[in-house]
Amino acid sequence: MDLSPYNHLRFFGLHVNYAAFRCLALLVAAFVFTTVMLPSFSGFGGIAQQKSAIVHDLSSGSGSGVKKRRFIEVPQIVWGLNNQKIAFARACLTARLMNRTLLMPSLSASLFYKEIDLLKPISFDKVFKFEKFNSLCDGFVQLGRYSELLNRSDIVVLDKGSGRKWTIERDLDQLRQFSKDPYDAYETTKVVGKNPFLWQDHWPVRDYARVFECLVLVDEISNEANKVVSRIREIGKEFSSKVKYLQNGGSTESLLEQVPYVAVHMRIEKDWMIHCKKQEQRLHISEICSSKQEILERVDNIVGFERPIVVYLAVADSLLEDNSILEGWKEGLLPFEKKKLGVQEIYKKHSYLIQSAIDYEVCLRANVFVGNSFSTFSSLVVLERTQKMIRIGSASPCSTSASWPSYAYNIQTDSKGTDPQQWMTNMSDSSLLAISYGSNHTSC
C-alpha cells in the first residue's frame, strides 16, 4: 500500500491535499523548536541571558571560541597612601567575590586638599609591580589591563548605594545580584559612586593581608627607601660603641644590615592634632592624641634594644609646626629626621604618595617600630610586621624579645602612663574596621 502524505492523512480521517500537509508539518516543527530549544533563552533579561549562554560557551574552552574574561572597573582611588592601599584591596576583594578581574585602577599622587597642583592620577604600575602582584596573588585575585578588553562598550553599571539606609546587608545583596544573570554576561562591570575606601567592608583581616602581601614597590621607589635605610644604619654604626659589627667579617653592605634602628611614626602635625582631638570628643576616649613629650617618654621606656641607637622620626615635615622634635630625647636615643639625616633631596623630588611609600618602607624594615594605633599608616605597618612574625613562627609575639616588635605610644599600660603598649594585629578580626579607623585594642 502506497502511504503517500495524502493517504496517510486519510488514515486519521483527514481529507487534505499535499500542500496543506506541508503547512501543517511546518507548524508542528515550529512548535517543537519553541518548546524544546527556547526556554534557555527566555525569562528575565532574555537578551542578556542569551548573551550569558554565549559567554559560558566561550569560557568553557569548548569549540574554537576564545575564552572571555570578565572585568570590574572602579573609581579613581584617592587620599593618603594607606587609605589608597585599603581601597585597592577592597576593590580586589570585590572583584574576587564577583568572580571578575580588577582593571588596573588609577591611584592619586597627593592628598587633594594639600597639593592641588599635584592632583592627578598615577597609574598603579608606577608605584607597585603589576606582574609581581599577579604572580604573588595568583589564584586569589588578579589585575587586568584595559588593553585586554574585547569590547569596551560591553558594560553594565553598578551604582554604589550610600547613606544610612544603605546597610552592609543591602550592599552585599547588590554585589551578589550583579554576580548573576543577566549582569554576569557583560564583559565589564563599572562601579560608580564612592571611593572604594568608603565601600562597605565584607572581608576578614586575613583576606586584606593576603592582598597587601602581593604589593611590591617598583624598583625606583624601593631603591630610594634602600638609600634612606642605609644612611640610618651608617650613622648607627658610627655612633655605636660596639665593635661586633666589624668583627663578623663579610661585606660592608651585610654589616650595615646588622645595625639596628628604631622608627617612630610621630603624629604631632597640625592636621593630625586637629583630627585626633575631634575624634577623642566624638568617641569619648583620651588615647588618640599624644604630645611630643609623651612620645619621648614612652619610647625611652621600651626595653629590648641596646643603646646608643638611631631613632628615625617619620613625620610630614611640611605640616610640622613644632621645630623642636629633635630636642629632649634621653641619652642613648639618637633622633634623626629627613633634614638631619641628609636625605631631604630624596623625598623632595617625589609626590606626596611616593614620599609616604618611602617612609612606609623605612618603618616596616625597622628593628623596632612605634606608632599611633589610630593612624592608618601605623596600623598597616604593624599588620605587615605581624605577618612577618607569623611567617617566622614567633612563639611569643608580644614579648620584649620578639622579632619585629611594635608599640603604640598613644596607649598607656600603667597608672603612670610612661610605658608604651606592645602592639600586634589581630589577624582573626572579621573586618578591617580597627585598622581603617583606629582602635585602642592592640592584641597584646
C-alpha positions as a printed Julia matrix, in Angstrom:
444×3 Matrix{Float64}:
  0.0    0.0    0.0
  1.46   3.4   -1.02
  1.49   5.6    2.09
  1.64   8.96   0.39
  1.11  12.06   2.61
 -2.48  12.3    1.38
 -3.19   8.61   2.09
 -1.51   8.89   5.48
 -3.72  11.82   6.48
 -6.79   9.9    5.34
 -5.8    7.13   7.71
 -6.6    9.67  10.52
 -9.79  10.63   8.86
 -8.48  13.87   7.41
 -9.06  14.9    3.82
 -6.42  17.47   2.91
 -4.21  17.97  -0.09
 -0.38  17.73  -0.12
  0.23  21.5    0.2
 -1.91  21.69   3.3
  0.02  18.8    4.77
  3.3   20.64   4.29
  1.95  23.7    6.1
  0.81  21.55   8.99
  4.21  19.85   9.21
  5.98  23.22   9.39
  3.67  24.35  12.19
  4.43  21.19  14.18
  8.19  21.67  13.69
  7.98  25.28  14.84
  6.05  24.23  17.92
  8.65  21.58  18.83
 11.52  24.1   18.41
  9.92  26.74  20.62
  9.04  24.32  23.42
 12.35  22.45  23.49
 15.02  24.94  22.42
 13.92  28.41  23.55
 13.35  28.07  27.32
 17.07  28.61  27.96
 16.81  32.0   26.22
 13.61  33.19  27.86
 12.65  34.76  31.17
 14.01  37.88  32.95
 16.53  39.76  30.82
 16.15  37.48  27.85
 18.77  39.19  25.69
 21.3   39.24  28.5
 20.63  35.54  29.18
 21.27  34.68  25.54
 24.49  36.63  25.9
 25.31  34.75  29.11
 24.93  31.43  27.32
 27.38  32.57  24.67
 29.87  33.77  27.3
 29.56  30.46  29.16
 30.26  28.55  25.97
 33.37  30.64  25.28
 34.57  30.41  28.87
 34.26  26.64  28.95
 37.01  26.34  26.35
 34.88  24.14  24.1
 34.97  24.5   20.36
 37.11  27.13  18.67
 35.9   30.08  20.84
 38.4   32.28  22.71
 37.96  32.32  26.49
 36.37  35.6   27.54
 37.5   37.14  30.82
 35.2   39.39  32.8
 36.39  42.56  34.48
 35.4   45.15  37.06
 36.26  48.85  36.85
 36.36  51.08  39.96
 36.61  54.86  40.51
 39.98  56.57  40.95
 41.48  55.71  44.33
 42.26  58.78  46.46
 43.51  60.12  49.84
 46.65  59.03  51.72
 48.9   56.14  50.72
 47.48  53.65  53.19
 43.88  54.69  52.64
 44.59  54.01  48.97
 46.08  50.6   49.76
 42.98  49.67  51.74
 40.72  50.98  48.97
 42.69  48.97  46.41
 42.48  45.79  48.49
 38.73  46.29  48.94
 38.34  46.67  45.17
 40.34  43.45  44.68
 38.18  41.53  47.14
 35.03  42.89  45.49
 36.33  41.57  42.16
 37.05  38.2   43.8
 33.51  38.0   45.22
 32.08  38.75  41.77
 34.46  36.32  40.04
 35.98  39.12  37.96
 39.42  40.56  37.22
 40.06  44.06  38.54
 41.03  46.51  35.8
 44.21  48.27  36.93
 42.97  51.36  38.82
 44.42  54.85  39.0
 45.91  55.97  42.3
 46.35  59.6   43.37
 49.73  61.28  43.63
 48.79  63.57  46.52
 46.29  64.5   49.16
 43.93  66.67  47.14
 43.4   69.16  49.94
 47.11  69.78  50.43
 48.73  69.69  46.99
 46.22  70.94  44.43
 48.91  71.26  41.76
 49.75  67.56  42.11
 46.17  66.32  41.97
 46.48  63.98  39.04
 46.05  60.24  38.58
 49.07  58.0   38.8
 48.95  54.53  37.31
 49.1   51.61  39.73
 52.12  50.16  37.92
 54.09  53.38  38.52
 54.02  52.56  42.24
 53.65  48.78  42.51
 54.84  45.95  40.26
 51.93  44.78  38.09
 53.3   41.38  37.04
 54.67  40.66  40.51
 51.26  41.34  42.02
 49.56  38.87  39.68
 52.26  36.29  40.32
 52.07  36.52  44.12
 48.25  36.7   44.18
 47.68  34.04  41.52
 44.59  32.03  42.38
 43.32  34.66  44.8
 42.85  37.96  42.94
 44.11  39.27  39.61
 44.69  42.59  37.85
 43.97  43.23  34.19
 44.84  45.98  31.72
 42.33  47.92  29.64
 44.11  46.63  26.53
 42.77  43.16  27.38
 39.14  44.22  26.87
 37.5   42.71  23.79
 34.58  45.17  23.68
 34.86  48.43  25.65
 31.17  49.15  25.18
 30.1   45.83  26.72
 29.48  47.42  30.14
 26.92  47.2   32.9
 26.94  49.97  35.52
 26.8   49.17  39.23
 25.79  52.3   41.14
 27.03  52.0   44.73
 24.43  52.91  47.31
 25.12  55.43  50.07
 23.58  56.92  53.17
 22.43  55.4   56.45
 19.8   53.23  54.79
 22.43  51.57  52.63
 23.31  48.81  55.08
 26.07  46.26  54.83
 23.42  43.61  54.05
 21.98  45.64  51.16
 25.47  46.23  49.8
 26.32  42.53  49.87
 23.0   41.66  48.22
 23.77  44.12  45.42
 27.2   42.57  44.8
 25.71  39.08  44.71
 22.93  40.2   42.37
 25.47  41.65  39.93
 27.38  38.38  40.05
 24.46  36.56  38.41
 22.5   36.71  35.16
 21.74  38.97  33.43
 24.55  41.25  34.74
 27.13  38.49  34.79
 27.01  38.31  30.99
 28.66  41.68  30.47
 32.4   41.81  29.92
 32.84  44.75  32.32
 31.02  45.82  35.46
 31.69  49.52  36.02
 31.28  50.61  39.64
 30.35  54.27  40.04
 29.92  56.33  43.19
 32.04  56.48  46.28
 35.79  55.98  46.65
 36.39  52.25  47.4
 37.77  53.15  50.85
 34.21  54.13  51.79
 32.62  50.93  50.48
 31.09  48.53  52.94
 33.57  46.01  54.34
 32.67  42.32  53.89
 36.06  40.63  54.38
 38.25  39.47  57.28
 41.68  40.92  58.05
 43.41  37.82  56.66
 41.97  38.45  53.19
 43.24  42.04  53.21
 46.63  40.87  54.44
 46.78  38.41  51.55
 46.35  41.29  49.08
 48.84  43.55  50.88
 51.48  40.82  50.66
 51.26  41.0   46.87
 52.0   44.73  46.74
 55.68  45.16  45.88
 57.07  48.63  45.21
 58.66  49.28  41.83
 62.46  49.32  41.88
 62.69  53.1   41.57
 60.84  53.64  44.87
 62.34  50.63  46.64
 65.84  51.85  45.79
 65.04  55.24  47.3
 63.97  53.52  50.52
 67.2   51.49  50.45
 69.2   54.74  50.39
 67.37  56.1   53.42
 67.72  52.86  55.42
 71.41  52.59  54.51
 72.01  56.15  55.67
 70.27  55.42  59.01
 72.42  52.34  59.55
 75.63  54.1   58.52
 75.01  56.69  61.23
 74.09  53.97  63.71
 77.38  52.2   63.02
 79.32  55.42  63.55
 77.69  56.07  66.92
 77.75  52.53  68.2
 80.3   51.81  70.88
 80.18  48.13  69.95
 82.64  46.6   67.51
 80.82  43.31  66.94
 79.55  44.51  63.54
 83.13  44.85  62.33
 84.26  41.51  63.79
 81.77  39.35  61.91
 83.53  39.67  58.56
 81.71  39.96  55.26
 80.89  42.91  53.05
 80.14  46.43  54.23
 76.58  46.02  52.98
 75.98  42.87  55.04
 77.5   44.54  58.1
 75.17  47.52  57.76
 72.15  45.19  57.69
 73.06  44.12  61.22
 72.92  47.68  62.6
 69.53  48.12  64.33
 67.36  51.22  64.39
 64.02  52.37  65.8
 61.37  54.06  63.64
 58.75  56.32  65.23
 55.71  57.44  63.26
 55.47  60.74  65.07
 51.97  62.11  64.6
 52.1   65.62  66.01
 51.48  67.59  62.8
 48.88  70.35  62.8
 46.29  68.49  60.69
 46.6   65.36  62.85
 46.2   67.23  66.15
 43.0   68.86  64.88
 41.68  65.49  63.68
 42.61  63.49  66.78
 41.09  65.98  69.23
 37.8   65.82  67.31
 37.97  62.02  67.38
 38.55  61.98  71.14
 35.5   64.16  71.66
 33.34  62.07  69.34
 34.43  58.69  70.76
 34.71  59.86  74.38
 38.22  58.47  74.82
 41.54  60.1   75.61
 44.0   57.73  73.93
 44.28  59.15  70.42
 46.35  62.33  70.69
 49.86  62.26  72.14
 52.15  65.2   72.85
 55.79  65.22  71.84
 56.8   64.81  75.48
 54.58  61.75  75.94
 56.06  60.12  72.84
 59.63  60.79  74.03
 58.97  59.28  77.46
 57.25  56.16  76.15
 59.89  55.43  73.51
 62.57  55.82  76.2
 60.83  53.18  78.34
 60.91  50.49  75.65
 63.21  47.65  76.65
 64.82  45.08  74.43
 67.29  47.09  72.33
 70.84  48.2   73.01
 71.86  51.85  73.09
 73.04  54.07  71.54
 70.58  53.56  68.7
 69.28  55.77  65.9
 65.62  56.76  66.18
 64.19  57.71  62.77
 61.27  60.14  63.06
 58.76  59.57  60.26
 56.9   62.86  60.16
 55.27  65.02  57.47
 57.82  67.86  57.59
 55.74  70.28  55.53
 52.89  70.08  58.06
 55.03  70.22  61.17
 54.81  73.4   63.25
 56.99  72.17  66.13
 60.66  72.57  65.17
 61.88  71.03  68.41
 61.16  67.37  67.66
 64.9   66.56  67.85
 65.2   68.01  71.34
 64.57  66.37  74.7
 65.43  62.77  73.84
 67.11  60.71  76.56
 70.72  59.6   76.42
 71.31  56.72  74.02
 68.41  57.64  71.74
 69.74  59.42  68.66
 66.85  61.19  66.87
 67.07  61.88  63.14
 64.52  63.27  60.72
 64.96  63.74  56.98
 66.88  67.01  57.11
 69.36  65.95  59.8
 69.75  62.59  58.11
 70.68  64.34  54.86
 68.02  62.64  52.74
 65.63  65.54  52.16
 66.51  65.73  48.47
 65.47  62.09  48.0
 61.98  62.95  49.22
 61.63  66.39  47.62
 61.77  65.1   44.06
 58.73  62.89  44.59
 54.99  63.44  45.07
 53.29  63.0   48.41
 52.28  59.42  47.57
 55.85  58.32  46.8
 57.24  60.11  49.87
 54.77  58.17  52.01
 55.72  54.91  50.3
 59.42  55.51  51.11
 58.66  56.33  54.76
 56.41  53.27  54.99
 59.27  51.01  53.86
 61.69  52.62  56.31
 59.25  51.99  59.18
 58.46  48.47  58.0
 62.15  47.45  58.0
 62.96  48.96  61.42
 64.03  46.63  64.21
 61.52  48.35  66.48
 58.5   50.35  65.32
 56.5   52.79  67.43
 53.3   54.37  66.11
 49.79  55.57  66.85
 47.04  52.93  66.88
 44.53  55.42  65.42
 46.72  56.09  62.39
 46.06  54.05  59.26
 49.75  54.35  58.32
 50.9   52.93  61.67
 48.2   50.25  61.65
 49.21  48.89  58.24
 52.89  48.88  59.19
 52.01  46.8   62.26
 49.85  44.46  60.18
 52.76  43.66  57.86
 55.16  43.29  60.78
 52.68  40.9   62.42
 52.65  38.89  59.2
 56.45  38.72  59.35
 56.32  37.36  62.91
 53.75  34.76  61.86
 55.9   33.64  58.91
 58.99  33.11  61.06
 56.9   31.27  63.66
 57.47  33.67  66.56
 56.44  31.77  69.71
 55.87  34.88  71.85
 54.95  37.75  69.53
 54.0   40.0   72.46
 57.2   39.51  74.46
 60.0   42.07  74.65
 62.32  39.59  72.9
 60.04  39.13  69.89
 61.36  39.8   66.4
 59.84  42.85  64.68
 58.21  44.24  67.86
 55.81  47.17  67.52
 54.41  49.58  70.11
 51.56  52.08  70.33
 52.75  55.24  72.08
 49.21  56.62  72.43
 48.09  53.84  74.78
 49.42  53.65  78.32
 49.97  50.35  80.1
 50.35  51.53  83.7
 48.96  54.14  86.06
 51.96  56.4   85.48
 51.34  56.38  81.75
 55.02  56.14  80.89
 55.23  52.75  79.13
 54.0   52.21  75.57
 51.64  49.36  74.76
 53.11  46.49  72.75
 51.11  46.04  69.58
 50.29  43.4   67.01
 47.38  42.98  64.62
 44.52  40.65  65.49
 44.56  38.56  62.32
 41.27  36.86  63.26
 39.24  40.11  63.1
 36.2   39.75  60.84
 36.72  43.16  59.21
 39.35  45.85  58.71
 37.44  48.38  60.82
 40.09  48.66  63.55
 42.83  49.3   61.01
 40.83  51.63  58.77
 39.6   53.93  61.53
 41.81  53.17  64.53
 41.39  51.34  67.82
 42.79  51.21  71.34
 42.84  47.39  71.2
 46.32  46.16  70.36
 46.07  42.35  70.87
 48.97  42.3   73.37
